[in-house]
């Protein structure tokens, strides 16, 4: 049966889909701000590992339930699935205001983490309203709801400061979950009033038939791509908060602004990514995404560093007795040796883009010592300093966020092209694998930080994942070129 498309009605559904997804994404990433605030202000005595788990737990729930929610949406339609999800998350996040220890916080985080499954619902519900030539743009616009993470990191620190009177009344942190709960409830009411239900036009199928496409390696490859461009995006939308606070000693509000500058463009640019994928194809877009991800991850792996190492010293040219020593001069008999003095540090904060080197010498002898020829009189010290300027780091982070935002749309352009009748199931599994990145990465980041003591160790992981994605894409393209010479010219 041929489906009739009304773009006016489709755009209305898309608007409310995107609005609901934005709210869900804001709730989904709430712990990145809230847990950081509670730890920094001593409300709870949790360390970086507990912080990583609290960031990851809601992402896990959203990831695990994306597949069943996608299938359920294909079976019954998106309107009621989305509505009841919004209500459930509103109740869960409200109860978070009563959490008083790690385990209650973690349990309620598992519950409101269901908000992350809204992506699979929205993808399937949006897809049935648009013809094939509109799929990339429509799904790209829907994906702009990722900007909900930016709203949380931008507004929540200010709200927390206001509710707690700048930390003087910390018990009022509970107001923030309640505000989020009211927001979710209001959007649920609007959603049920202004949307209508629709299911895919294909005949009703069994669950096993709907799951059959998941045996394709192609689905898992798309999922791994999405692990990078979406899962790692979700992870950093939360991880950047403690990063800026600890590495650059910023306030919670300033850290929230930087995290928002990462999240917001990435969410908004997804619509452009959908248009680019419609115009040039998902393969070309994803190839460029992986190339840029490799380059920027490499630039971001260098930490703010000071390395001190032995340098050029001064040795006696003949035997004698040390007659004078200070920080700039050593005399052995009548022979004078001039030392390079250490420059005074005006500030611990540098503004050099490239690493800088400082050298000085310090005496290892004292007046009255007898020395022999070639004996060390003053040791040399070299200090290599890399400032890792916050603004340059911030710009690179924003750029990689934009690149990943384009990539998110590129991955989902693949799905209706290859699996037009299984967008919910396939999109759900791809979303599961991708969202698992948002669960796994903050936990891995926490352990990497504990093991290495280096905050930029997280970007080493991003470099490795980006290289694997690029290699896998190139391997598939090379195989297709071997089978079809015409494809070489097209690609």
C-alpha positions in Angstrom: 0.0 0.0 0.0 1.4 3.4 -1.0 1.8 5.8 1.9 0.5 9.3 1.6 2.8 12.0 2.9 1.7 15.4 4.2 4.7 17.5 4.8 2.7 20.0 6.9 1.6 17.4 9.3 5.0 15.7 9.2 6.7 18.9 10.2 4.3 19.3 13.1 5.1 15.8 14.4 8.8 16.5 13.8 8.6 19.6 15.9 7.1 17.9 18.9 9.3 14.8 18.5 12.4 17.1 18.6 11.0 19.1 21.6 10.4 15.9 23.5 13.8 14.4 22.6 15.5 17.6 23.7 13.9 17.4 27.1 14.8 13.7 27.4 18.4 14.4 26.4 18.6 17.2 29.0 17.4 14.8 31.7 19.6 11.9 30.4 22.8 14.0 30.9 21.7 15.6 34.2 24.2 13.7 36.4 27.2 15.3 34.6 26.3 18.6 36.3 24.4 17.5 39.4 26.9 14.8 40.6 29.9 17.1 39.9 28.2 19.9 41.9 27.4 17.6 44.8 30.9 16.2 44.9 32.7 19.5 44.6 30.6 21.0 47.4 31.1 18.0 49.7 27.5 17.0 49.9 28.6 13.5 49.0 32.1 12.1 49.5 32.5 10.4 46.1 35.6 10.1 44.0 36.3 10.2 40.2 35.3 6.5 39.8 31.9 7.0 41.5 31.5 10.1 39.4 32.2 8.1 36.3 29.6 5.5 37.3 26.9 8.0 38.0 27.5 9.6 34.6 27.4 6.2 32.9 24.5 4.6 34.7 21.7 6.6 33.1 23.4 6.2 29.7 23.3 2.4 30.2 19.6 2.3 30.8 18.9 4.5 27.8 21.2 2.3 25.7 19.7 -1.1 26.8 16.1 0.0 26.2 16.7 1.6 22.8 16.2 -1.6 20.9 13.0 -2.8 22.6 11.6 0.8 22.4 12.4 0.9 18.7 10.6 -2.4 18.2 7.6 -1.3 20.3 7.3 1.9 18.3 7.2 0.0 15.1 4.5 -2.2 16.5 2.2 0.3 18.2 3.3 3.7 16.9 5.3 6.5 18.5 2.7 8.8 20.1 1.8 6.7 23.2 5.3 5.1 23.6 6.8 8.6 23.8 4.0 9.9 26.1 4.4 7.2 28.7 8.2 7.5 28.6 8.0 11.2 29.4 5.7 10.5 32.3 7.9 7.7 33.7 11.0 9.9 33.5 9.2 12.9 35.1 8.4 10.7 38.1 11.9 9.2 38.3 13.8 12.5 38.2 11.4 13.9 40.8 12.2 11.1 43.2 15.9 11.8 42.6 15.5 14.9 44.9 15.1 12.4 47.8 18.3 10.4 47.1 20.6 10.5 50.1 23.4 8.1 49.2 25.3 6.6 46.3 23.0 3.6 45.8 19.7 5.5 45.9 21.2 8.0 43.5 22.4 5.2 41.2 19.0 3.4 41.3 17.0 6.5 40.4 19.6 7.3 37.7 18.9 3.9 36.2 15.2 4.8 36.1 15.4 8.3 34.6 18.1 7.0 32.2 15.1 5.5 30.3 15.0 9.0 28.7 17.9 8.0 26.5 15.7 5.4 24.8 13.6 8.3 23.4 16.1 8.5 20.5 14.9 5.1 19.1 11.3 6.1 19.5 11.8 9.4 17.8 13.8 8.0 14.9 11.1 5.4 14.1 8.2 7.8 14.7 9.8 10.5 12.6 10.7 8.2 9.8 7.2 7.0 9.1 6.0 10.6 8.3 8.6 11.4 5.6 9.3 10.1 2.1 12.8 8.7 1.3 14.2 11.9 -0.1 13.4 13.7 3.2 14.8 11.1 5.5 18.3 12.5 6.0 17.0 16.1 6.7 14.1 15.0 8.9 16.2 12.7 11.0 19.0 15.3 11.2 16.6 17.9 12.5 15.2 15.4 15.0 18.8 14.7 16.1 19.2 18.3 17.0 17.6 17.3 20.3 21.1 16.3 21.3 21.4 20.0 22.2 19.4 19.1 25.4 22.8 18.2 26.8 24.0 21.8 26.2 20.9 23.2 27.9 21.7 21.1 31.0 25.4 22.1 31.1 24.6 25.8 30.4 21.6 26.4 32.7 21.9 23.8 35.5 25.0 25.3 37.1 23.4 28.7 37.3 20.1 27.2 38.7 22.1 25.2 41.3 23.9 28.3 42.4 20.6 30.2 42.6 18.7 27.4 44.5 21.6 26.9 47.0 22.3 30.7 47.3 25.8 30.2 45.9 26.5 27.1 48.0 25.4 28.5 51.4 22.2 26.4 51.5 23.3 23.1 49.8 20.2 21.2 50.8 18.3 23.1 48.1 20.0 21.2 45.4 16.9 19.1 45.4 15.0 21.9 43.6 16.8 21.1 40.3 15.4 17.5 39.8 12.0 18.9 40.6 12.3 21.6 37.9 13.3 19.0 35.4 10.3 16.8 36.5 7.8 19.6 35.9 9.4 20.3 32.5 9.0 16.7 31.4 5.4 16.6 32.6 4.5 19.8 30.7 6.0 18.5 27.5 4.2 15.1 27.9 0.9 17.0 28.0 1.7 19.0 24.9 2.9 15.9 23.1 -0.2 13.9 23.6 -2.4 16.9 22.6 -0.7 17.8 19.4 0.5 14.6 17.8 -1.2 11.7 16.2 -0.2 8.0 15.9 1.2 6.3 12.9 2.9 2.9 12.4 5.0 1.6 9.4 2.9 0.6 6.4 4.4 -2.9 6.2 2.3 -5.8 7.3 2.5 -6.8 11.0 5.4 -9.1 11.7 6.6 -11.2 14.5 9.4 -10.1 16.9 11.8 -12.7 15.3 11.1 -11.2 11.9 11.7 -7.7 13.1 15.0 -8.8 14.7 16.2 -10.7 11.6 18.1 -7.6 10.1 20.2 -7.5 13.3 22.2 -10.5 12.1 23.8 -8.3 9.4 27.4 -7.3 10.0 26.5 -4.0 8.4 24.2 -3.1 11.3 27.0 -3.7 13.8 29.4 -1.6 11.8 27.0 1.3 11.8 26.7 0.8 15.5 30.4 1.0 16.0 30.5 4.2 14.0 27.7 5.5 16.3 29.7 4.5 19.3 32.2 7.1 18.4 30.1 10.0 17.0 27.2 9.7 19.5 28.4 7.6 22.5 31.6 9.6 22.9 29.7 12.8 22.4 27.4 11.9 25.3 30.4 10.9 27.4 32.3 14.2 26.8 29.1 16.3 27.3 29.4 15.2 30.9 33.1 14.6 31.3 34.1 18.1 30.2 32.6 19.6 33.4 35.1 18.0 35.8 37.8 18.3 33.2 37.7 22.1 33.0 37.3 22.4 36.8 40.3 20.2 37.6 42.7 21.1 34.7 42.0 24.8 34.4 40.5 25.6 37.9 37.3 27.1 36.4 34.1 27.6 38.3 31.2 25.2 37.8 29.4 27.8 35.7 32.4 28.5 33.4 32.9 24.7 33.0 29.2 24.4 32.1 29.6 27.1 29.4 32.5 25.3 27.8 30.6 22.0 28.0 27.6 23.7 26.4 29.9 25.1 23.6 30.8 21.5 22.9 27.3 20.1 23.1 25.1 22.8 21.4 26.9 23.1 18.0 27.1 19.3 17.8 23.4 19.0 18.3 22.4 21.8 16.0 24.8 20.9 13.2 23.2 17.5 13.0 20.6 18.9 10.6 23.4 20.1 8.3 24.8 16.6 8.5 21.5 15.2 7.4 21.5 17.5 4.4 25.1 16.7 3.5 24.3 13.0 3.7 21.3 13.4 1.4 23.4 15.4 -1.1 26.8 13.5 -1.1 25.9 10.2 0.5 26.7 8.8 3.9 30.0 7.2 2.9 31.7 10.4 1.9 30.4 12.3 4.9 31.6 9.5 7.3 35.0 9.3 5.7 35.6 13.0 6.3 34.2 12.7 9.9 36.7 10.0 10.8 39.6 11.8 9.2 38.9 15.0 11.2 38.2 13.0 14.4 41.7 11.4 14.0 43.4 14.8 13.5 41.7 16.6 16.4 42.0 13.7 18.8 45.7 13.6 18.1 46.0 17.4 18.8 44.1 17.0 22.1 46.1 14.1 23.6 49.0 16.5 24.7 48.4 17.4 28.3 49.2 20.5 30.2 52.8 19.6 31.1 56.0 20.6 32.8 59.0 18.3 32.2 62.2 18.8 34.1 65.3 17.0 32.9 69.1 17.3 33.3 70.7 19.9 31.0 74.1 21.3 30.2 76.3 21.6 33.3 79.6 23.3 34.1 82.8 21.2 34.7 86.1 22.4 36.1 88.8 23.0 33.5 91.6 22.3 36.0 92.3 21.4 39.6 91.9 23.9 42.3 90.0 25.3 45.3 86.5 26.8 45.2 86.9 30.4 46.5 83.5 31.9 45.8 80.0 30.6 45.1 76.6 32.3 44.5 73.7 31.7 42.2 75.4 33.3 39.2 79.2 32.8 39.7 81.6 30.1 40.8 85.4 30.8 41.2 88.0 28.1 41.4 91.3 29.8 42.4 91.2 32.8 40.0 89.1 31.1 37.2 85.5 32.3 37.0 82.6 30.2 35.8 79.3 32.1 35.0 76.0 30.3 35.7 72.8 30.7 33.8 70.3 31.9 36.4 66.7 30.7 36.6 64.2 33.2 35.4 61.5 34.2 37.9 58.0 32.8 37.1 55.5 35.5 37.0 52.5 33.2 36.7 51.8 29.5 36.6 49.4 30.2 33.6 51.2 30.4 30.3 50.1 31.7 26.9 52.5 29.9 24.6 50.9 27.9 21.9 54.0 25.7 21.3 56.1 24.1 24.0 58.8 26.4 25.6 62.2 25.5 27.0 63.9 27.1 30.0 67.5 26.3 31.1 69.4 27.2 34.2 72.3 26.0 36.3 72.7 25.3 40.0 76.0 25.0 41.9 76.8 21.6 43.4 80.0 22.8 45.2 80.6 25.2 48.1 83.4 27.6 49.0 86.4 25.8 50.3 85.9 22.6 48.3 88.9 21.1 46.5 88.0 20.1 42.9 89.7 18.2 40.2 89.7 18.7 36.4 86.4 17.8 34.8 84.6 17.6 38.1 81.0 18.9 38.0 80.7 22.4 39.5 77.1 23.2 38.5 74.4 20.9 37.3 72.3 21.9 34.3 68.5 21.8 34.5 66.1 22.0 31.5 62.4 22.6 31.9 60.0 22.0 29.0 56.6 23.5 29.5 53.5 23.0 27.4 50.7 25.4 28.5 47.8 23.6 26.7 46.0 26.9 26.6 42.4 26.6 27.7 40.9 28.6 24.8 42.8 26.6 22.1 41.7 23.4 23.9 38.1 24.7 24.0 38.1 25.5 20.3 39.4 22.1 19.3 36.8 20.5 21.5 34.0 22.5 19.9 35.3 21.5 16.4 35.3 17.8 17.2 31.8 18.2 18.6 30.7 19.6 15.3 32.4 16.9 13.4 30.7 14.2 15.5 27.4 16.0 15.1 27.6 15.7 11.3 28.6 12.1 11.8 25.6 11.3 13.9 23.3 12.3 11.0 25.5 10.4 8.5 25.2 7.1 10.4 21.4 7.4 10.5 21.2 8.2 6.8 22.5 4.6 6.2 19.6 3.0 8.0 16.5 3.9 6.0 18.6 3.3 2.8 19.5 -0.2 3.7 16.7 -1.2 6.1 13.6 0.9 5.0 11.1 -1.5 6.8 13.2 -2.0 9.9 14.1 1.5 10.9 12.9 1.0 14.5 14.7 -2.2 15.1 17.9 -1.4 13.3 17.9 2.2 14.6 17.3 0.8 18.0 20.3 -1.5 17.9 22.6 1.1 16.4 21.4 3.5 19.1 22.1 0.8 21.8 25.7 0.3 20.6 26.2 4.0 20.3 24.7 4.9 23.7 26.9 2.2 25.3 29.7 4.5 24.4 28.1 7.1 26.7 28.0 4.5 29.5 31.4 2.8 29.0 33.5 5.9 28.3 33.0 7.9 31.5 33.8 4.8 33.5 36.9 4.1 31.4 37.9 7.8 31.6 37.8 7.5 35.4 40.0 4.5 35.5 42.4 5.9 32.9 42.7 9.0 35.1 43.3 6.9 38.2 46.0 4.8 36.4 47.8 7.5 34.5 47.1 10.7 36.4 46.7 12.4 33.0 43.3 14.0 32.1 44.0 13.9 28.3 44.2 10.1 28.5 40.6 10.1 27.4 41.6 11.6 24.0 44.1 8.8 23.4 41.1 6.4 23.6 39.2 8.7 21.1 42.2 8.5 18.7 42.2 4.7 18.8 38.5 4.4 18.2 38.6 7.0 15.4 41.4 5.1 13.6 39.5 1.8 13.9 36.3 3.4 12.4 38.3 4.9 9.5 40.0 1.6 8.8 36.7 -0.3 8.8 35.1 2.1 6.4 38.0 2.0 4.1 38.1 -1.8 4.1 34.4 -1.9 3.1 34.8 0.7 0.4 37.8 -1.1 -1.0 35.8 -4.4 -1.2 32.9 -2.6 -2.9 35.3 -1.1 -5.4 36.8 -4.5 -6.3 33.3 -5.8 -6.9 32.0 -2.8 -8.9 34.4 -0.5 -10.9 31.5 1.9 -11.3 31.4 2.4 -7.6 35.0 3.8 -7.7 34.0 6.8 -9.8 30.9 7.4 -7.6 32.8 7.3 -4.4 
